[in-house]
Amino acid sequence: MKIGDTVKIIAGDNKGKEAKIVRIDRKNNKAMLEGIGIVERHMKKSYLNPNGGKKTIHVGIDMSNLKLVKAEAAKTAKKADKKNAKVKKGAK
């Protein structure tokens, strides 16, 4: 799975929903999905953040709980390769 692919959640609270992958954390085997798994964290007052407040972050969903529905990134990469091949042939 890559960024931009559409996946379906097959386990957990959001089971059955489809969403696009925004970011992937390969080290922890998690994927951040568009509109799903967004939570607010309360920030403590600090030198860099003198007022404190809330921050919205993505919570990753384990890759084993996702099923690939549509591979957008792969299709666009293939189309780009075909366009580059046509340009190279014409340049000879």
DSSP file (Angstrom, degrees, kcal/mol; ACC not computed):
  #  RESIDUE AA STRUCTURE BP1 BP2  ACC     N-H-->O    O-->H-N    N-H-->O    O-->H-N    TCO  KAPPA ALPHA  PHI   PSI    X-CA   Y-CA   Z-CA
    1    1 A M              0   0    0      0, 0.0     2,-0.3     0, 0.0    70,-0.1   0.000 360.0 360.0 360.0 146.6    0.0    0.0    0.0
    2    2 A K    >   -     0   0    0     21,-0.0     3,-1.7    19,-0.0    19,-0.3  -0.817 360.0 -72.8-132.2 170.4    1.1    3.5   -0.8
    3    3 A I  T 3  S+     0   0    0     -2,-0.3    19,-0.2     1,-0.2    70,-0.1  -0.455 118.5  28.8 -64.3 133.9    0.1    7.1   -0.1
    4    4 A G  T 3  S+     0   0    0     17,-1.9    -1,-0.2     1,-0.4    68,-0.2   0.202  88.2 128.5  98.7 -15.1   -3.0    8.0   -2.1
    5    5 A D    <   -     0   0    0     -3,-1.7    16,-2.3    66,-0.1     2,-0.5  -0.428  59.2-125.4 -71.4 148.5   -4.4    4.4   -2.2
    6    6 A T  E     -AB  20  70A   0     64,-2.9    63,-2.7    14,-0.2    64,-2.0  -0.843  34.5-178.0 -95.7 130.3   -8.0    3.8   -1.2
    7    7 A V  E     -AB  19  68A   0     12,-2.9    12,-2.3    -2,-0.5     2,-0.4  -0.869  22.3-136.3-127.8 159.6   -8.4    1.2    1.5
    8    8 A K  E     -AB  18  67A   0     59,-2.9    59,-2.3    -2,-0.3     2,-0.5  -0.952  22.7-126.6-115.3 135.7  -11.3   -0.4    3.4
    9    9 A I  E     - B   0  66A   0      8,-2.6     7,-3.2    -2,-0.4    57,-0.2  -0.705  25.6-179.3 -83.4 125.7  -11.1   -1.0    7.2
   10   10 A I        +     0   0    0     55,-2.8     2,-0.3    -2,-0.5    56,-0.1   0.464  62.7  29.7-107.2  -2.9  -11.8   -4.6    8.0
   11   11 A A  S    S+     0   0    0     54,-0.7     3,-0.3     3,-0.0     2,-0.2  -0.993  90.6  34.5-153.2 151.3  -11.5   -4.6   11.8
   12   12 A G  S >  S-     0   0    0     -2,-0.3     3,-1.3     1,-0.2    -3,-0.0  -0.522 101.1 -39.6 104.9-170.3  -12.1   -2.2   14.7
   13   13 A D  T 3  S+     0   0    0      1,-0.3    -1,-0.2    -2,-0.2     0, 0.0   0.798 135.2  48.6 -65.3 -31.0  -14.5    0.6   15.5
   14   14 A N  T >  S+     0   0    0     -3,-0.3     3,-1.9     3,-0.0    -5,-0.3   0.057  80.0 158.2 -98.2  24.6  -14.5    2.0   11.9
   15   15 A K  T <   +     0   0    0     -3,-1.3    -5,-0.2     1,-0.2     3,-0.1  -0.217  63.6  21.0 -55.0 132.3  -15.1   -1.4   10.3
   16   16 A G  T 3  S+     0   0    0     -7,-3.2    -1,-0.2     1,-0.3     2,-0.2   0.212  92.1 123.9  95.7 -14.4  -16.5   -1.1    6.8
   17   17 A K    <   -     0   0    0     -3,-1.9    -8,-2.6    -8,-0.1     2,-0.4  -0.501  49.4-145.6 -80.7 149.3  -15.4    2.5    6.1
   18   18 A E  E     +A    8   0A   0    -10,-0.2     2,-0.3    -2,-0.2   -10,-0.2  -0.917  26.7 158.5-113.6 143.0  -13.3    3.4    3.1
   19   19 A A  E     -A    7   0A   0    -12,-2.3   -12,-2.9    -2,-0.4     2,-0.3  -0.975  38.6-104.1-156.2 165.2  -10.7    6.2    3.1
   20   20 A K  E     -A    6   0A   0     -2,-0.3    14,-2.6   -14,-0.2     2,-0.4  -0.746  38.0-112.9 -96.0 141.8   -7.6    7.4    1.4
   21   21 A I  E     +C   33   0B   0    -16,-2.3   -17,-1.9    -2,-0.3    12,-0.2  -0.608  33.4 176.0 -76.3 127.4   -4.1    6.9    2.9
   22   22 A V  E     -     0   0B   0     10,-3.1     2,-0.3    -2,-0.4    11,-0.2   0.812  66.5  -1.5 -97.5 -41.7   -2.5   10.2    3.9
   23   23 A R  E     -C   32   0B   0      9,-1.3     9,-3.2   -21,-0.1     2,-0.4  -0.989  60.3-146.5-151.0 151.4    0.7    9.0    5.6
   24   24 A I  E     -C   31   0B   0     -2,-0.3     2,-0.8     7,-0.2     7,-0.2  -0.985   2.5-158.4-126.0 133.0    2.3    5.7    6.4
   25   25 A D  E  >> +C   30   0B   0      5,-3.1     5,-2.2    -2,-0.4     4,-0.8  -0.868  13.2 179.8-107.1  94.7    4.5    4.9    9.4
   26   26 A R  T  45S+     0   0    0     -2,-0.8    -1,-0.2     1,-0.2     3,-0.1   0.819  76.3  60.5 -67.2 -32.5    6.5    1.8    8.2
   27   27 A K  T  45S+     0   0    0      1,-0.2    -1,-0.2    -3,-0.1    -2,-0.0   0.917 118.2  28.2 -62.6 -44.3    8.4    1.5   11.5
   28   28 A N  T  45S-     0   0    0     -3,-0.2    -1,-0.2     2,-0.1    -2,-0.2   0.394 107.6-121.6 -98.4   1.5    5.2    0.9   13.5
   29   29 A N  T  <5 +     0   0    0     -4,-0.8    34,-2.1     1,-0.2     2,-0.3   0.914  65.9 136.3  58.9  47.7    3.3   -0.6   10.6
   30   30 A K  E   < -CD  25  62B   0     -5,-2.2    -5,-3.1    32,-0.2     2,-0.4  -0.910  41.9-153.9-125.4 151.4    0.5    2.0   10.8
   31   31 A A  E     -CD  24  61B   0     30,-2.4    30,-2.6    -2,-0.3     2,-0.5  -0.987  11.4-141.8-125.0 136.5   -1.4    4.0    8.2
   32   32 A M  E     -C   23   0B   0     -9,-3.2   -10,-3.1    -2,-0.4    -9,-1.3  -0.866  23.8-155.2 -96.7 125.8   -3.0    7.4    8.8
   33   33 A L  E >   -CE  21  36B   0      3,-0.6     3,-1.1    -2,-0.5     2,-0.4  -0.757  23.8 -99.5-108.2 149.2   -6.3    7.7    6.9
   34   34 A E  T 3  S-     0   0    0    -14,-2.6   -14,-0.2    -2,-0.3     3,-0.1  -0.498 104.4  -6.4 -68.0 116.4   -8.1   10.8    5.7
   35   35 A G  T 3  S+     0   0    0     -2,-0.4     2,-0.4     1,-0.2    -1,-0.3   0.427 115.0  97.1  81.8  -0.8  -10.9   11.7    8.2
   36   36 A I  B <  S+E   33   0B   0     -3,-1.1    -3,-0.6     1,-0.2    -1,-0.2  -0.972  80.1  17.3-124.7 136.1  -10.5    8.6   10.3
   37   37 A G  S    S+     0   0    0     -2,-0.4    22,-3.4     1,-0.3     2,-0.6   0.801  77.9 150.8  79.5  30.2   -8.5    8.4   13.6
   38   38 A I  E     +F   58   0C   0     20,-0.2     2,-0.3    -3,-0.2    -1,-0.3  -0.856  16.2 168.5 -98.4 124.3   -8.3   12.1   14.2
   39   39 A V  E     -F   57   0C   0     18,-2.3    18,-2.9    -2,-0.6     2,-0.4  -0.868  31.8-118.8-130.2 162.9   -8.0   13.0   17.9
   40   40 A E  E     -F   56   0C   0     -2,-0.3     2,-0.4    16,-0.2    16,-0.2  -0.884  21.4-160.7-105.0 134.6   -7.3   16.1   20.0
   41   41 A R  E     -F   55   0C   0     14,-3.2    14,-2.5    -2,-0.4     2,-0.5  -0.927  18.9-127.5-111.1 138.5   -4.3   16.2   22.3
   42   42 A H  E     -F   54   0C   0     -2,-0.4     2,-0.4    12,-0.2    12,-0.2  -0.749  24.6-145.7 -86.5 125.9   -4.1   18.8   25.1
   43   43 A M  E     -F   53   0C   0     10,-3.8    10,-1.1    -2,-0.5     2,-0.1  -0.781   8.2-131.7 -98.9 133.0   -0.8   20.7   25.0
   44   44 A K        -     0   0    0     -2,-0.4     8,-0.3     8,-0.2     2,-0.1  -0.453  35.9 -93.4 -75.4 150.7    0.9   21.8   28.2
   45   45 A K        +     0   0    0      6,-0.2     2,-0.3    -2,-0.1    -1,-0.1  -0.443  60.2 157.9 -64.1 136.8    2.1   25.4   28.4
   46   46 A S        -     0   0    0      3,-2.0     6,-0.2    -2,-0.1    -3,-0.0  -0.890  57.1 -90.7-149.0 178.7    5.8   25.7   27.4
   47   47 A Y  S    S+     0   0    0     -2,-0.3    -1,-0.1     1,-0.2    -2,-0.0   0.905 128.0  41.3 -62.1 -42.6    8.3   28.2   26.1
   48   48 A L  S    S+     0   0    0      1,-0.3    -1,-0.2     2,-0.1    -3,-0.1   0.756 127.5  33.1 -77.7 -25.4    7.4   27.3   22.5
   49   49 A N  S >  S+     0   0    0      1,-0.1    -3,-2.0    -5,-0.1     3,-0.9  -0.694  70.0 172.9-130.7  78.2    3.7   27.2   23.2
   50   50 A P  T 3  S+     0   0    0      0, 0.0    -1,-0.1     0, 0.0    -5,-0.1   0.730  78.3  45.5 -65.7 -23.3    3.0   29.8   25.9
   51   51 A N  T 3  S-     0   0    0      1,-0.3    -6,-0.2    -7,-0.1     2,-0.2   0.616  90.7-154.6 -93.5 -13.1   -0.8   29.5   25.8
   52   52 A G    <   +     0   0    0     -3,-0.9    -1,-0.3    -8,-0.3     2,-0.3  -0.516  31.4 143.6  72.0-145.5   -1.0   25.7   25.7
   53   53 A G  E     -F   43   0C   0    -10,-1.1   -10,-3.8    -2,-0.2     2,-0.3  -0.769  48.0 -40.3 116.9-157.9   -4.3   24.5   24.1
   54   54 A K  E     -F   42   0C   0     -2,-0.3     2,-0.4   -12,-0.2   -12,-0.2  -0.849  39.2-164.4-116.7 149.6   -5.4   21.7   21.9
   55   55 A K  E     -F   41   0C   0    -14,-2.5   -14,-3.2    -2,-0.3     2,-0.5  -1.000  16.3-136.6-133.9 131.9   -3.7   20.0   18.9
   56   56 A T  E     +F   40   0C   0     -2,-0.4     2,-0.3   -16,-0.2   -16,-0.2  -0.764  31.9 172.3 -89.8 128.7   -5.3   17.8   16.3
   57   57 A I  E     -F   39   0C   0    -18,-2.9   -18,-2.3    -2,-0.5     2,-0.4  -0.895  32.1-113.2-132.3 162.3   -3.3   14.7   15.4
   58   58 A H  E     -F   38   0C   0     -2,-0.3     2,-0.5   -20,-0.2   -20,-0.2  -0.797  20.7-152.2 -93.1 135.9   -3.8   11.5   13.4
   59   59 A V        -     0   0    0    -22,-3.4   -26,-0.3    -2,-0.4   -28,-0.1  -0.950  25.7-123.0-105.8 126.5   -3.8    8.1   15.2
   60   60 A G        -     0   0    0     -2,-0.5     2,-0.4   -28,-0.1   -28,-0.2  -0.307  12.3-141.0 -72.2 150.2   -2.6    5.4   12.9
   61   61 A I  E     -D   31   0B   0    -30,-2.6   -30,-2.4   -25,-0.1     5,-0.1  -0.925  33.7-102.5-108.1 135.4   -4.5    2.2   12.1
   62   62 A D  E >   -D   30   0B   0     -2,-0.4     3,-1.8   -32,-0.2   -32,-0.2  -0.269  23.1-129.9 -59.7 139.1   -2.6   -1.0   11.9
   63   63 A M  G >  S+     0   0    0    -34,-2.1     3,-1.5     1,-0.3    -1,-0.1   0.763 105.4  66.0 -63.1 -25.8   -1.9   -2.1    8.3
   64   64 A S  G 3  S+     0   0    0    -35,-0.3    -1,-0.3     1,-0.3    -2,-0.1   0.683  96.6  57.1 -70.5 -15.6   -3.3   -5.6    9.1
   65   65 A N  G <  S+     0   0    0     -3,-1.8   -55,-2.8   -56,-0.0   -54,-0.7   0.282  96.5  83.4 -95.1   9.5   -6.7   -4.1    9.6
   66   66 A L  E <   -B    9   0A   0     -3,-1.5     2,-0.4   -57,-0.2   -57,-0.2  -0.877  57.4-161.7-118.0 147.2   -6.8   -2.5    6.1
   67   67 A K  E     -B    8   0A   0    -59,-2.3   -59,-2.9    -2,-0.3     2,-0.3  -0.997  27.5-118.4-127.0 129.2   -7.7   -4.0    2.7
   68   68 A L  E     +B    7   0A   0     -2,-0.4   -61,-0.2   -61,-0.2     3,-0.1  -0.488  36.9 166.8 -69.1 126.7   -6.6   -2.4   -0.5
   69   69 A V  E     +     0   0A   0    -63,-2.7     2,-0.4     1,-0.3   -62,-0.2   0.787  68.5   8.5-104.6 -47.3   -9.6   -1.3   -2.6
   70   70 A K  E     -B    6   0A   0    -64,-2.0   -64,-2.9     0, 0.0     2,-1.1  -0.981  59.4-149.6-144.0 125.2   -8.1    1.0   -5.3
   71   71 A A     >  +     0   0    0     -2,-0.4     4,-1.3   -66,-0.2   -66,-0.1  -0.735  26.4 165.3 -97.5  86.9   -4.4    1.6   -6.0
   72   72 A E  H  > S+     0   0    0     -2,-1.1     4,-2.2   -68,-0.2     5,-0.2   0.909  71.7  54.0 -67.8 -45.0   -4.3    5.2   -7.3
   73   73 A A  H  > S+     0   0    0      1,-0.2     4,-1.9     2,-0.2    -1,-0.2   0.874 107.7  50.2 -63.0 -38.5   -0.6    5.7   -6.9
   74   74 A A  H  > S+     0   0    0      2,-0.2     4,-2.0     1,-0.2    -1,-0.2   0.901 110.2  49.9 -67.9 -40.7    0.3    2.7   -9.0
   75   75 A K  H  X S+     0   0    0     -4,-1.3     4,-2.1     1,-0.2    -2,-0.2   0.919 111.9  46.9 -65.1 -43.8   -2.0    3.6  -11.9
   76   76 A T  H  X S+     0   0    0     -4,-2.2     4,-2.2     1,-0.2    -1,-0.2   0.862 110.3  53.6 -68.2 -33.8   -0.7    7.1  -12.1
   77   77 A A  H  X S+     0   0    0     -4,-1.9     4,-2.1    -5,-0.2    -1,-0.2   0.901 109.0  49.0 -66.1 -40.0    2.9    5.9  -12.0
   78   78 A K  H  X S+     0   0    0     -4,-2.0     4,-2.0     2,-0.2    -2,-0.2   0.907 111.0  49.9 -65.2 -41.1    2.2    3.5  -14.9
   79   79 A K  H  X S+     0   0    0     -4,-2.1     4,-2.1     1,-0.2    -2,-0.2   0.902 110.3  50.4 -63.4 -40.8    0.6    6.4  -16.9
   80   80 A A  H  X S+     0   0    0     -4,-2.2     4,-2.4     1,-0.2    -1,-0.2   0.887 108.8  52.0 -64.7 -38.9    3.6    8.6  -16.3
   81   81 A D  H  X S+     0   0    0     -4,-2.1     4,-2.2     2,-0.2    -1,-0.2   0.897 109.0  50.3 -64.0 -40.0    5.9    5.9  -17.4
   82   82 A K  H  X S+     0   0    0     -4,-2.0     4,-2.0     2,-0.2    -2,-0.2   0.902 110.7  49.2 -64.8 -41.0    4.0    5.5  -20.7
   83   83 A K  H  X S+     0   0    0     -4,-2.1     4,-1.9     1,-0.2    -2,-0.2   0.912 111.7  48.7 -64.5 -42.2    4.1    9.2  -21.3
   84   84 A N  H  X S+     0   0    0     -4,-2.4     4,-2.3     1,-0.2    -1,-0.2   0.872 108.9  53.8 -65.3 -36.7    7.8    9.3  -20.7
   85   85 A A  H  X S+     0   0    0     -4,-2.2     4,-2.1     2,-0.2    -1,-0.2   0.896 108.1  49.8 -65.1 -40.1    8.3    6.4  -23.0
   86   86 A K  H  X S+     0   0    0     -4,-2.0     4,-1.9     2,-0.2    -1,-0.2   0.891 110.8  49.7 -65.0 -39.7    6.5    8.2  -25.8
   87   87 A V  H  X S+     0   0    0     -4,-1.9     4,-1.3     1,-0.2    -2,-0.2   0.907 110.3  50.0 -66.1 -41.1    8.6   11.3  -25.3
   88   88 A K  H  X S+     0   0    0     -4,-2.3     4,-0.6     1,-0.2    -2,-0.2   0.888 109.6  51.0 -65.4 -39.2   11.8    9.2  -25.4
   89   89 A K  H >< S+     0   0    0     -4,-2.1     3,-0.8     1,-0.2    -1,-0.2   0.902 111.2  48.1 -65.0 -40.0   10.8    7.5  -28.6
   90   90 A G  H 3< S+     0   0    0     -4,-1.9    -1,-0.2     1,-0.2    -2,-0.2   0.744 103.0  63.1 -72.6 -23.5   10.0   10.8  -30.3
   91   91 A A  H 3<        0   0    0     -4,-1.3    -1,-0.2     1,-0.2    -2,-0.2   0.650 360.0 360.0 -77.3 -14.8   13.3   12.3  -29.2
   92   92 A K    <<        0   0    0     -3,-0.8    -1,-0.2    -4,-0.6    -2,-0.1   0.487 360.0 360.0 -67.3 360.0   15.4    9.9  -31.2
